[in-house]
Amino acid sequence: MTPTAHNAVARGLSPREFVANLRDSGVLAAEDLDAAIVQSQELGSGGDAEPIAKRLVSDAKLTPYQLAAICERRFDLLRIGAYQVFDRLGEGGMGTVYKARHERMKRLVAIKVLARSVAESEAFLQRFQREVETVARLSHPNIVMAFDAGESALGPYLVMEFVDGRDLATDVRMSGPLAVGPAIDAVIQAARGLGYSHGQGIIHRDIKPANLIRDDNGTTKVADLGLARLSSALTKPGDSKGSLTQAGNIVGTVDFLGPEQAVDSTSIDHRADIYSLGCTLYYLLTSRPPYEAETVMAALLKHRDAPIPLLSAARPGIPVALDAIFARMVAKKPEDRYQSMAEVIAALESVPMTALPAAANPDLMQTMVSAGPMSLTPQSMPALPSGEPLRGQPDSAVLGTVLLVEPSRAQSLIIKKYVQELGSKNILTTATGEDALKAIESTRPMTVISAMHLADMTGLELAQRLRAANHGPGFILVASGSQAGELSVAAREARVVTLPKPFDLAALRQALKEANAGALASTGERRMPRVLIVDDSVPARSHMRAVLADLGLKDITECPDGADAIKLLADQSFDLIVTDYHVPRCTGPELVAFIRQKSRNPHVAVIMATTETDSKALEAVQRLGVSAITDKSLKREIVRGVVAQIKAPM
């Protein structure tokens, strides 16, 4: 039974019955339940529960989905493992996706639950398990990440990153074809994620607009690796698990399917994803697939035999260069396509942005303009007021060389235009952290302006590596407003100025002044690294303290459980955390997950010192991102290696 998301579902219940359901559900906090009880007593036994329900929903104590489930006593729909469910996001062939939040860490997630009818099939269970294993290995800003997996009353489930945005198929359906610049940018970002995936030996096999999600910051992420297959390079000899799909079965979505994939899904390589991404580009620009047919077989035959359509014929004003790139991406034979996503990215980045037409839908362009400067194409960027004193005036804040590290070509052009407005003529651009480090070594820029998410590292990691190497340029980290707040402590330690987006010219100028004011500060001053020990055993903590002291670490704080450690991390910064696996109130793995995903300093070194011997449990901890795992003796050679990395100048 599916709950009806409307307050009226409470009309058939008396206030007493409704409060009983609320209490049994365990969803409400104690004080909210008490308030509902008081309101039910005021209503008496003669009315219904609708006023209580309306108030709970309007005060955001319950979502309409939760309300409906509570009224119907479908409490199994309210929790999945350690996650409280808020809403149902959608359903597919393999199951249902829910929006939920971890009850302890308060992190929003999307949970895919395998349908019961599907879970009865061993083949589908194997495919779902493969999805869990596949996604868990990937970590990239342009791929939807996986956090957790397990079994619940609803069925097996996979916990994924919740992306606050919408998929590009919905975007096109609601707003019309994308402007050429944003379409290219979205495909480039998807290609970066897929290039990383291919490097890990993983082929997606179902690239389409519905599997590309663009968040509110303009980041495009590749989703739904349910059809991904480990390539033969990562499949052990004799291991048939890498080929769950038998030859002759069609895997993928027909409108975006490469000719070779329709013949045999088990023998394709990464070039099938290039074909599907080309078809996706066509859809983003025209709102329809490149080949339309009334039947699946007719569509497959068109992919194999029909001439490649011209983008410019479907949409006037398409640059000739983009027409040629699309044609090569969707070449019938894999050997005639680009041979890697890196080649696709290079080709798309070569399209001159100054030649790109505006969006086909004028209303869409108006929507983009009202969204603020960080979501505009260069052609639609608003002019500054005529009285703005900064326009065209050289400013001492930016007279030196500026290095811009930004993977989005459209965003790069916007920021570059702003910097030019402030008077800087020497602006270098790179897309990755490693390229930025090389450029800094050779050019010594005065200022670095970096996006938060790069293909090979975060912008904060780039700043930290610069400081560790005693490089002293001013550093501006462009982040969303929420990210800027979360990064405040770590950014301060790396001498980084955070610039929340969207921003205007004046905000950028102020950030440049602040960044460059501290650019020449001494990097030779050292402080004693701070250490946090988390263990409920007093003797164990004493032993750890002695080992760390022998290695020169004296500033040590002790904590008996994980919950208190999380409270400490809310307002204190540490350079090293040593934790046991079995910690009360919040286990070691849960603490590590909090540190990596929710703390102010997600990059802090963490050592797991434990008696746990279960290999699967330790592998799960390793995937969370610990620096090292050792037994409770806290082996000195292991700790010494981690300590050596954190004793660089702070």
C-alpha positions, 0 to 999 in steps of 0.5 A: 500500500502506498501512503497518500501524501495529503493532510486529509488522510487524518480525517478518519482518525480520532485525536486519540487514535492519531496520537497513538499512531504517532507514539507507536511510529517513534518518528516525533521528538518527545517535545513534539509528541507532547505538544500533539498530545496537548492539542488532542486533549483540547480537541476532545473525543468528538473531532478528528485528527486533521488539525493536529496533522496540519499543524505538524506538517506546516511546522515541518515536524512531519512530511506529507509522506510520513503523515500518510504512513503514520495514519495507515500504520505503515511504520515499515515505510518510515525507517530503512536501517538507521535512516528515517524516511522523508519521501518517496522520490520515484520508482523504477524497474528494480525498485523504489528510491526514497529520500531519507536521513541518517538518524544519528549523523543527520545526513540526507541520502537517497536510498534505493530499495530493491523491489520484493518481486525482484529480490526473489530473483537470484539474477537480480540480487546478483546485479544489485550486489554488483551495483553496491560493490561497483558504486562503493569503489568510486569517489569523484565529484561528477559521480553520485557516491554510495555510502552504505548498503544493507537489508531492511523490512522493505528489501535490500537497499543501497544508500547513495548521496542525495543530490539536491537538483534534478535530472537533465531529462526532467530539466529539458522536459520542463524548460525546453532544450538547454543553451549550447554552453550549459549543454556542453558544460554538462556533457563535459562534467559527465565525461569527467566522471565517466573517464574516472569510472573507465579508469577504474575498469567500470563501464556504465552501459546506460548513459542517458539524460535521466541518469545525469543529475545537475545540482543547484550549484551547477555540478552534473553527476552521473547516477545509476550504475545499476547496469555497470559491468566490471571490465575484464581487466578487473575480473579474475580469470574464471570469474563469471560475475563480471558478465551477469548479462548473457549475450543476446540480452539488451542492456541499456536504454534504446534511444541512447544505445550504441549499435554494438551494445544491442548485439552483445552487452557483454563484449562492449567497452568504454566506447559504448558510453561515448556513443550514449553520451553523444546521443545525450548531447543531442537530446539536451540540445533538441529535446529528442533522441537522435533516432526516433522510431515506433518500435524498439527494433526499428530504433535499434536498426536506425542506430545501426544503419541510419545516417548520423543526423546533423545537430545543426539541422535539428537546431539552427545556429549550432557551431560547425565544430560541435556538429563534427564532435557529435558525429564522431561521438556517435560513429557506428563503429567504436574504432571511428569514435573518440577513443577515450573520455579525455579526447571527448573533453578536449574536443568539447573544450575546443568549441569557441564559447563566443560563437555559441547561440543563446538558449532556444527557449527565451523563457529559459534564458530569463530563468537563468539570468534571474538565477544569479551570475554563477549560473549564467552563460557568458553571453547572458551575464548582466552588465554592472551598474554604470556607476560601479567604480570598479569597472575597468579600473586596475586594482592593486588587489589583482595586478599580479598573475591569477591562476583559475582552477575551474573544471566547468568551462562556462564558470571559468569564463564567467570568473575570468571576465570578472577578474579582467573587470578588476584590471588583471590581464594575466590570467591562467586557467587549469581544470585539475589540481595536479595541473594547477600545482605544475602551473604554480611551480612554473609561474608563481601566481599572486592568487589562486581561485579554485572551485571546490570540486576538481576531478583529482582532488578538492580545492581545499586539498589543493590549498593544503598541498600548497601550504605544505610545500611552503607556497604562499599565493593568496588562495580563494575557494569558491564554494556554496554557502553551506560548504563555506560554513562547514569549511571555516576551520579547515580553510582558516588553517590552510589560509584560504578565503572562502567565497560563497556563490553566487557572488558579484564583482564586489564580493570577488574584489573583497576576497582578492584583497583578503587573500593577497593580504595574507599571501606573504605571511610566514609559513615557517611557524610551526605548532604542535599537532593536536591529537584526539584519542577515542576509546572507552578503555582507560588502560588503552588510552594510557597506552596510546598516549604513551606511544604518541608521546614517544613520537613527539606528540604532547597535545593530546585530548582523550574521549571515552565515546564517539558521541562526545568525540563528535561534540568536540569536533564541532568546535575544536580542530585536531590534526590526528584522531586515533579511535577504536572500532568498538566505541560506545554511543557512536562506533568507530566506523560511524565516527569516521563516516561523520569526520569524512562527510560532515565535520569541519575538517574532513581531511584530518588523519584518522588511525583505527586501532582495534582488536576487530579481525573481521576482514569485511568489517575492516575493508568497510572501514578502509573504504571510509577513508582511514589513514591506517588500521593497526591493532591495539598496541598502536604499532609505532612504524604505522603511526610514525608514517602517519605522523610524518605527514601531519608534522609539515608546517601548519 
